[in-house]
Amino acid sequence: MALSGLYLAWGAFGKYVTGEYPFFWMDEAQVGSKEAVSFYSIGFVLLAPIMYILMQGFVGVRESLTRPRNNSGESLDS
């Protein structure tokens, strides 16, 4: 969550340097108010760990599907 917060700070710095926001929802003129920008930013930070957990679940499913199966019941070492 801290890294996603730092990413938003980096985006604000990018606005200062280039004049453009990295996401439309960081631009108050496009979304309508500072409150909307705040809610979007809070949602971005809160979704980061949820997406991380989701991706770890996908990796676990992929690994379980691609793991070789031992059908003979004996270990490969014997």
Secondary structure, DSSP 8 states (H G I E B T S, - for coil): -HHHHHHHHHHHHHHHHHS--SSGGG-HHHHSSHHHHHHHHHHHHHHHHHHHHHHHHHHHHHHHHHS----SSS-TT-
